[in-house]
């Protein structure tokens, strides 16, 4: 092993990989950079780090006592009234919202289903799964919007500094960085290392050599059969682990998941002149999907259990990585010159009421999420029984179902849309059905408030449902939407997607950059992050962004 080794240590009674530096002080992949000179108090930051903890709701922060996240909220500018502010509240949408400043209805795609209404990608089948787009396909859709994204603004401010996006999820990485990021670091498909084809290697765009060494530290084992994980059991088997892609794992030489992503970000800080680092930590999301989010019973009553795969350890691991990023910036003298944004791409709904098909086949959850024949995925033609009344009309081209139901219709005549909306309203767990009318959705049914049994759920629906569904009202978006109750999923044990408080109430925290401890009381949304970052950095945004640029409180100048 190198002089920087990994050991299992106890952190809040959980086993987590943390670095232990040997006496020589050598770094894992790089020598330490020269110390940055702290900026004069009162000047604007020149760098931004955005950390997305995938699926991190405020509920998860509180339940699992994420102390580093809570410390950021206490010590810097928190936004107590923040919420995601759009649907589909899914990874492939939200990462692009954050770095475009556009709502889904204006950014090129609005959900994890998409209809190519302009023939942009060609072919005879216009229906796609955006999370299965190739890099070139996603870049084509982003470029067609014709607006500058965060990397473009950062390059204009300093053409000599790099912008790097890092995510173990390929579609998140493409959406986050876009076609103008200097480097995008993600995972490859399965590769061979030492004669074994069970590894994922660093991949992406302009992956640096210090990341991509053959069979090096940033290769991780993706063969789940080599490990003693417990995700072959229901409900996790609907969407089980892919080896160490999303968890740290038990291989001390090749830790994966959140540690992998954070190590890559710290290596970039060591090697590059940079102005933007966009980092995704996927572990909380994976555990939430598999085990039901905050309803995860951990190892209680299980004959086979590995805490590594569950919510408690996932939350602690993500929290530790947030601390590592802040410690790095502080130790290298860059924190006062860097605006740090901590947020999530969506929250998480526990499926207390579950209407998907519980099939023990590995990855069966994809058949719960998707229905239809796609140009780039599937086909997925085994819909959950609860959705079959809609499918049986013969008029559903594709659908996407998680904690909200969406369908794209073959025949969109008023009569056929009315038929689909009426059937949607009758499905189990549906609080209301909505029919797209140009750039908005019309309420197409009575609101079933009897299903809204969680505290404040009724009030939240009244205040936000119309606003939220309208954010994906575009020609490429769904024709009919069914909103679901706060405790309901059609897909896997815990999920994203809808208008519920539990998927909408996410943290948005601004730290570093000489910011004060005064909270921002405005209802800040994800779409507001980019305009607010640009404003804080003294960069003038182009007209036409959907987000609001908020003024971040700073400490008094000396």
C-alpha positions in Angstrom: 0.0 0.0 0.0 1.0 3.6 -0.4 2.1 5.7 2.6 -1.5 6.9 2.9 -3.4 3.9 4.0 -7.1 3.1 4.8 -8.2 1.6 8.0 -11.6 0.8 9.5 -12.2 3.0 12.5 -15.2 3.6 14.8 -17.1 6.8 14.0 -20.4 7.2 15.9 -20.4 3.5 16.5 -20.3 2.8 12.7 -17.5 1.3 10.6 -16.4 3.8 8.1 -13.3 4.1 6.0 -11.2 7.2 6.8 -7.7 8.0 5.8 -4.8 7.5 8.3 -1.7 9.3 7.1 1.6 7.5 7.7 4.6 9.2 9.1 6.0 10.1 5.7 3.1 12.4 5.0 2.8 11.2 1.4 -0.6 11.7 -0.3 -2.5 8.8 -1.8 -2.4 10.2 -5.4 -0.5 13.5 -5.1 1.9 15.6 -3.2 0.4 18.4 -1.3 -0.1 21.7 -3.2 1.4 25.0 -2.2 -0.7 26.7 0.4 -3.2 29.2 -1.1 -3.1 32.7 0.1 -6.2 33.6 2.0 -8.2 36.3 0.3 -8.7 39.7 1.8 -11.8 40.0 3.9 -14.7 41.5 1.9 -13.5 40.3 -1.6 -15.7 38.0 -3.7 -14.9 34.3 -4.0 -13.3 33.0 -7.2 -14.1 29.3 -6.8 -17.2 27.2 -6.1 -17.6 23.7 -4.8 -21.1 22.2 -5.1 -21.6 19.0 -3.1 -24.8 17.1 -3.9 -25.7 14.4 -1.3 -28.0 12.3 -3.4 -31.5 11.9 -1.9 -30.6 13.9 1.3 -33.8 15.2 2.7 -33.9 17.4 5.8 -35.7 14.5 7.5 -32.6 12.3 6.9 -30.2 14.9 8.2 -32.1 15.1 11.4 -32.8 11.4 12.0 -29.3 10.3 11.4 -27.6 13.2 13.2 -25.4 14.2 10.3 -23.1 16.4 12.4 -20.9 17.9 9.7 -24.0 18.9 7.7 -25.6 20.3 10.8 -22.4 22.2 11.6 -22.5 23.9 8.2 -26.1 24.8 8.7 -25.2 26.4 12.1 -22.0 28.1 11.1 -22.9 29.5 7.7 -25.9 30.6 5.6 -28.6 28.0 6.0 -32.0 28.3 4.2 -34.6 26.9 6.6 -37.5 27.3 4.1 -35.6 25.7 1.2 -37.1 23.1 -1.0 -36.3 21.4 -4.3 -38.9 23.5 -6.2 -39.5 21.3 -9.3 -40.5 17.9 -10.6 -39.5 15.4 -11.8 -37.6 15.4 -8.6 -35.0 12.9 -9.9 -31.3 12.8 -10.2 -31.1 13.1 -14.0 -33.2 16.3 -13.9 -31.9 18.0 -10.7 -28.2 18.0 -11.5 -28.9 19.9 -14.6 -31.2 22.3 -12.9 -28.4 23.2 -10.4 -25.9 24.1 -13.1 -28.2 25.6 -15.6 -30.5 27.8 -13.5 -33.4 26.6 -15.6 -36.6 24.8 -14.6 -37.1 21.4 -16.2 -39.8 22.8 -18.6 -37.1 25.1 -20.1 -33.9 23.0 -19.8 -34.5 20.4 -22.5 -35.9 17.4 -20.5 -38.2 17.3 -17.4 -38.2 13.7 -16.2 -36.7 10.3 -16.6 -39.0 9.8 -19.7 -38.6 12.1 -22.7 -40.3 12.5 -26.1 -38.1 13.9 -28.9 -40.6 16.3 -30.3 -38.2 18.0 -32.6 -36.2 15.0 -34.0 -33.1 16.2 -32.3 -31.7 12.7 -31.7 -33.1 11.2 -34.9 -34.5 7.7 -35.4 -38.0 6.5 -35.7 -38.8 6.0 -32.0 -39.0 9.4 -30.2 -39.1 8.0 -26.7 -36.0 7.9 -24.5 -34.9 7.3 -20.9 -32.7 10.3 -20.1 -30.8 8.5 -17.4 -29.7 6.0 -20.2 -28.7 8.7 -22.7 -25.1 8.5 -23.9 -22.8 11.5 -23.1 -23.3 12.8 -26.7 -27.1 12.5 -26.5 -27.3 14.5 -23.3 -24.8 17.1 -24.5 -26.9 17.5 -27.7 -30.0 18.2 -25.7 -28.2 20.6 -23.3 -26.6 22.4 -26.2 -29.9 22.8 -28.1 -31.3 24.9 -25.2 -28.8 27.6 -26.3 -28.0 29.1 -22.8 -24.8 29.3 -20.9 -24.3 26.9 -18.0 -22.3 27.4 -14.8 -19.0 26.1 -16.4 -19.3 28.7 -19.1 -19.6 31.5 -16.6 -16.7 30.2 -14.6 -14.5 29.9 -17.8 -15.4 33.5 -18.8 -14.4 34.7 -15.3 -11.1 32.8 -15.4 -10.2 31.0 -18.7 -7.1 29.5 -17.1 -9.0 27.6 -14.3 -10.7 24.2 -14.8 -14.2 23.1 -14.0 -14.6 19.4 -13.0 -17.7 17.3 -12.4 -17.4 14.1 -10.4 -20.1 11.5 -9.9 -20.2 7.7 -9.7 -23.5 8.0 -11.7 -22.7 8.6 -15.4 -26.0 10.4 -16.1 -25.6 12.6 -13.1 -22.0 13.4 -14.2 -23.1 14.3 -17.8 -26.0 16.5 -16.5 -23.9 18.2 -13.9 -20.9 19.1 -16.0 -22.4 19.3 -19.4 -20.5 19.8 -22.7 -18.2 22.6 -21.5 -16.8 21.2 -18.3 -13.1 20.6 -18.6 -13.2 17.2 -17.0 -16.0 14.8 -16.0 -15.0 11.9 -13.8 -17.4 8.9 -13.5 -17.3 5.1 -13.8 -16.9 3.0 -16.8 -18.8 -0.1 -17.8 -17.2 -3.4 -16.5 -13.5 -3.7 -17.2 -10.8 -6.3 -16.6 -8.1 -5.9 -14.0 -5.6 -8.7 -13.2 -7.5 -11.1 -15.4 -10.8 -10.5 -13.7 -13.6 -8.7 -15.5 -15.5 -7.4 -12.5 -14.1 -3.9 -12.1 -15.3 -0.4 -12.9 -12.6 2.1 -13.9 -12.5 5.9 -14.0 -14.2 7.1 -17.2 -15.7 10.3 -18.6 -14.3 13.3 -20.3 -10.6 14.3 -20.0 -10.1 12.1 -17.0 -6.7 13.1 -15.5 -3.9 10.5 -15.5 -3.5 10.7 -11.7 -7.1 9.3 -11.5 -7.1 6.9 -14.4 -4.0 4.7 -13.7 -4.7 1.1 -14.9 -6.0 -1.0 -11.9 -5.1 1.9 -9.6 -6.8 3.2 -6.5 -9.8 4.6 -8.5 -10.7 1.2 -9.9 -13.4 -0.5 -7.8 -14.7 -4.1 -7.8 -18.3 -4.2 -9.1 -18.8 -7.9 -8.7 -21.4 -8.2 -5.9 -20.9 -12.0 -5.7 -17.4 -11.3 -4.3 -18.8 -9.7 -1.2 -21.0 -10.6 1.7 -23.6 -8.0 1.1 -27.3 -8.5 1.9 -29.0 -6.8 -1.0 -30.1 -10.0 -2.7 -33.0 -10.0 -0.2 -36.3 -8.1 -0.7 -36.9 -5.2 -0.9 -33.3 -4.4 -1.8 -33.2 -7.0 -4.6 -35.5 -4.7 -6.6 -32.4 -2.4 -7.0 -29.4 -4.1 -5.4 -25.8 -3.1 -5.1 -23.4 -3.2 -8.0 -20.4 -4.2 -5.9 -18.7 -1.1 -4.5 -19.9 1.4 -7.0 -22.2 3.1 -4.5 -20.8 1.9 -1.1 -17.3 2.2 0.4 -17.0 -1.5 0.5 -14.6 -3.9 2.3 -11.6 -3.5 0.0 -9.2 -1.2 1.8 -7.2 -0.6 -1.4 -10.1 0.4 -3.6 -12.9 2.1 -1.5 -15.9 3.1 -3.6 -19.0 5.2 -3.3 -18.9 8.5 -1.5 -15.2 7.9 -0.5 -14.2 7.3 -4.1 -15.9 10.5 -5.3 -14.5 12.6 -2.5 -11.0 11.2 -3.0 -11.2 12.2 -6.7 -12.3 15.7 -5.7 -9.5 16.1 -3.3 -7.0 14.8 -5.9 -8.3 17.5 -8.3 -7.7 20.1 -5.7 -4.2 18.9 -5.3 -3.3 18.8 -9.0 -5.2 21.5 -10.8 -5.9 25.2 -11.0 -9.6 25.0 -10.7 -12.6 27.3 -10.3 -15.4 24.8 -10.0 -15.8 21.3 -8.6 -19.2 19.7 -8.8 -19.3 16.6 -6.6 -22.0 13.9 -6.1 -22.2 11.5 -3.1 -24.5 8.6 -4.1 -24.6 6.4 -1.0 -27.6 7.7 0.8 -29.7 7.5 -2.3 -28.8 3.8 -2.9 -29.6 2.8 0.7 -32.8 4.7 0.6 -34.0 3.1 -2.6 -33.1 -0.4 -1.3 -34.4 -0.3 2.2 -37.2 2.3 2.4 -35.3 5.5 3.3 -36.1 6.6 6.9 -38.2 3.4 7.4 -35.0 1.2 7.1 -35.1 -1.2 10.0 -31.4 -1.7 9.6 -30.5 -5.3 10.7 -33.5 -5.9 13.0 -35.0 -9.3 12.3 -32.6 -10.2 9.5 -30.6 -13.4 9.5 -28.2 -11.9 6.9 -27.3 -8.2 7.3 -24.4 -5.9 6.4 -24.6 -2.5 7.9 -22.6 -1.2 5.0 -25.7 -1.2 2.8 -28.1 0.5 5.2 -29.2 4.0 5.9 -27.4 4.7 9.1 -24.0 4.0 7.7 -24.7 5.6 4.4 -25.7 8.8 6.2 -22.6 8.7 8.4 -20.3 8.1 5.4 -21.7 11.0 3.4 -21.5 13.2 6.4 -17.8 12.3 6.9 -17.1 13.2 3.3 -18.7 16.7 3.7 -16.3 17.2 6.6 -13.3 16.1 4.5 -14.1 18.6 1.8 -14.4 21.4 4.3 -11.2 20.3 6.1 -9.3 20.3 2.8 -10.3 23.8 1.8 -9.6 25.0 5.3 -6.2 23.3 5.5 -5.0 24.7 2.1 -6.2 28.2 2.9 -8.8 28.2 0.2 -12.0 28.3 2.2 -12.3 32.1 2.3 -11.9 32.2 -1.4 -14.3 29.4 -2.2 -18.1 29.3 -2.1 -19.3 25.9 -0.9 -22.9 24.8 -1.7 -24.3 21.7 0.1 -27.5 20.4 -1.3 -29.4 17.4 -2.6 -31.0 16.5 -5.9 -34.2 15.3 -4.3 -35.4 13.9 -1.0 -36.8 10.5 -0.3 -40.2 9.0 0.2 -40.5 5.7 2.2 -42.9 3.3 0.6 -45.1 2.6 3.6 -47.7 1.9 0.9 -46.1 0.1 -2.0 -47.9 -0.7 -5.2 -45.0 -2.0 -7.3 -44.5 -5.7 -8.2 -42.5 -7.4 -5.5 -40.6 -9.9 -7.7 -37.4 -11.5 -6.3 -35.6 -11.2 -9.7 -32.6 -8.9 -9.4 -33.2 -5.4 -10.6 -36.9 -6.0 -11.1 -37.5 -2.4 -9.9 -36.7 -1.2 -13.4 -40.0 -2.8 -14.6 -41.8 -0.9 -11.8 -40.2 2.4 -12.8 -40.5 2.2 -16.6 -43.1 1.0 -19.1 -42.8 1.1 -22.8 -40.4 0.6 -25.7 -37.6 3.1 -25.8 -35.0 4.1 -28.4 -32.2 3.7 -25.9 -33.3 1.2 -23.2 -35.7 -1.6 -22.4 -38.2 -2.6 -23.6 -40.0 -2.6 -20.3 -43.4 -4.3 -20.8 -44.3 -5.8 -17.4 -46.0 -2.9 -15.6 -47.1 -3.2 -12.0 -50.6 -4.6 -11.6 -51.7 -1.3 -10.1 -50.8 0.6 -13.3 -52.4 -1.9 -15.7 -55.8 -0.1 -16.0 -53.9 2.7 -17.7 -51.7 0.4 -19.8 -54.7 -1.7 -20.9 -56.2 1.3 -22.7 -53.5 0.7 -25.3 -52.8 4.4 -25.4 -49.8 4.6 -23.1 -46.6 5.1 -25.1 -44.3 5.2 -22.1 -44.7 5.8 -18.4 -42.4 6.5 -15.4 -43.5 5.7 -11.9 -41.8 6.3 -8.5 -43.4 8.6 -5.9 -45.4 10.2 -8.7 -47.0 8.6 -11.8 -46.4 10.1 -15.3 -47.6 8.8 -18.7 -46.9 9.9 -22.3 -49.9 9.1 -24.5 -50.0 8.0 -28.1 -53.3 9.8 -28.8 -53.4 13.2 -27.1 -56.8 14.2 -28.2 -59.0 15.8 -25.5 -61.2 12.7 -25.2 -58.2 10.4 -24.8 -56.5 12.7 -22.3 -59.7 12.9 -20.3 -60.0 9.1 -20.3 -56.4 8.7 -19.1 -56.8 11.4 -16.4 -59.9 9.7 -15.1 -58.2 6.3 -14.9 -55.2 7.9 -13.3 -57.3 9.4 -10.5 -58.7 6.0 -9.7 -55.4 4.3 -9.1 -54.3 3.4 -5.6 -52.6 6.1 -3.6 -53.3 8.9 -6.2 -54.2 12.2 -4.6 -55.0 14.0 -7.9 -54.6 13.6 -11.6 -53.3 16.4 -13.8 -53.5 16.9 -17.6 -50.9 19.0 -19.5 -52.3 22.1 -21.1 -49.4 23.8 -22.9 -47.1 25.2 -20.3 -49.1 24.2 -17.3 -51.1 21.2 -15.9 -54.8 21.5 -15.3 -56.2 19.6 -12.3 -58.2 16.9 -13.9 -59.8 15.3 -10.8 -61.0 15.9 -7.3 -58.2 16.0 -4.8 -58.3 13.0 -2.5 -57.3 14.6 0.7 -58.3 11.5 2.7 -55.1 9.9 1.6 -53.0 12.8 3.1 -52.5 11.5 6.6 -49.1 12.8 7.4 -48.8 16.1 9.4 -49.0 19.2 7.2 -49.4 17.1 4.0 -52.7 18.8 3.1 -51.3 22.3 3.6 -48.1 21.4 1.6 -50.2 20.1 -1.3 -52.4 23.2 -1.3 -49.4 25.5 -1.3 -47.1 23.7 -3.7 -48.7 21.0 -5.9 -49.8 23.2 -8.8 -46.5 25.1 -8.7 -44.4 21.9 -8.7 -46.2 20.0 -11.5 -46.1 23.0 -13.7 -42.3 23.0 -13.7 -42.3 20.0 -16.0 -45.0 21.2 -18.4 -43.2 21.0 -21.7 -44.0 19.3 -25.0 -41.3 16.7 -24.2 -42.9 16.0 -20.8 -45.7 13.7 -19.6 -49.2 14.3 -20.8 -50.9 13.0 -17.6 -49.5 13.1 -14.0 -50.8 11.4 -10.9 -49.5 12.8 -7.6 -49.2 10.3 -4.7 -49.5 10.5 -1.0 -46.5 11.2 1.3 -45.9 7.5 2.1 -46.5 5.9 -1.3 -44.3 4.5 -4.1 -44.9 2.3 -7.2 -41.3 1.4 -7.8 -38.9 0.4 -5.0 -38.9 0.6 -1.2 -37.9 4.2 -1.1 -38.0 6.7 -3.9 -37.9 10.2 -5.4 -40.0 11.8 -8.1 -43.0 13.7 -6.7 -44.4 16.8 -5.0 -44.4 15.4 -1.5 -42.7 17.3 1.4 -40.4 14.3 1.9 -38.9 14.5 -1.5 -39.1 18.3 -1.8 -37.7 19.5 1.6 -33.9 19.3 1.0 -31.1 21.3 2.5 -29.5 24.2 0.6 -26.5 25.6 2.5 -24.0 28.2 1.4 -20.7 28.0 3.3 -17.1 29.4 3.1 -16.4 32.6 1.2 -16.5 34.7 4.4 -20.2 34.0 4.8 -21.9 34.8 8.1 -24.1 32.7 10.3 -27.2 34.7 9.3 -29.7 32.4 7.6 -31.5 33.2 4.4 -35.2 33.2 5.2 -36.4 33.2 1.5 -37.9 30.0 0.1 -34.7 29.1 -1.9 -35.0 26.4 -4.6 -32.5 24.4 -6.5 -33.0 26.6 -9.6 -31.9 29.5 -7.5 -28.5 28.0 -6.7 -26.7 29.0 -9.9 -27.9 32.6 -10.0 -27.0 33.0 -6.3 -23.5 31.6 -6.9 -23.0 33.9 -9.8 -24.1 36.9 -7.8 -21.8 36.0 -4.9 -18.9 35.7 -7.3 -19.6 39.0 -8.9 -20.5 37.4 -12.3 -23.4 38.9 -14.3 -25.9 36.3 -15.4 -27.5 36.3 -18.8 -31.2 37.2 -18.9 -33.7 34.4 -19.1 -32.7 32.3 -16.1 -35.6 30.9 -14.0 -33.8 31.1 -10.7 -33.5 34.0 -8.3 -30.2 35.5 -7.3 -30.2 35.9 -3.5 -27.8 38.1 -1.6 -25.8 35.9 0.8 -25.0 37.5 4.2 -21.3 38.0 4.8 -19.3 38.8 7.9 -18.5 42.4 8.6 -15.3 43.6 6.8 -12.3 44.5 8.9 
